[in-house]
Amino acid sequence: VVSLVNRVTWNVPLARSSTVALETGGRLSTTVGLTFATPAGPITYGNIGTSDWLDLATMLTFSSSLTSVLGVDGSGTLLLLKNWYEAVEVRAAMSCNAETFDAKQLKANLEPKQMDVDLGEKTGFQFVQDASRLHVQVHVRPKGGFYMTAFQLKLEYGAELTSALVAGAAWADAGTYS
């Protein structure tokens, strides 16, 4: 009896706002579930990556609409390479039938490495303009186990930007940023 897969469910563990938020080169493991149509009713395998008789890499093809921003390997692990201003579509499709798939629209937003600074939002798109203003948050991440007491930041921008507003800064604890 041949049972066809009638649904692919790609589980991408994201904290908030469909955002992949990692350091540059950070990897995010995912899982894939398949639902088979059988004469007795649907049978669902929640994570075929742990199956000893279903081969994830053979059964599914993973892809990204913008591999220079958000890559994906043959096991469905995502690789964050840089920030981006539009959603990136990632897709898990059956290798034998690309019409059976699950796709996600994800936002790529880098987190700062230790002793680095990140400009923009922590989740969602890096920069979000509100009417005629662009509010830019500054997040500083100290080295783990240490407190940062001061930093200097030089921002260069075009002549069309006539003013900059600094609302304040805070960091909660050594090794974290906010």
Beta strands, then each sheet from edge to edge (+ up, - down):
strand 1: 4-11
strand 2: 19-20
strand 3: 27-28
strand 4: 31-37
strand 5: 43-45
strand 6: 60-64
strand 7: 70-72
strand 8: 78-80
strand 9: 88-94
strand 10: 97-108
strand 11: 116-119
strand 12: 129-130
strand 13: 133-134
strand 14: 138-141
sheet 1: 1+ 4- 5+
sheet 2: 2+ 10+ 9- 6+
sheet 3: 3+ 8- 7+
sheet 4: 11+ 14-
sheet 5: 12+ 13-
end
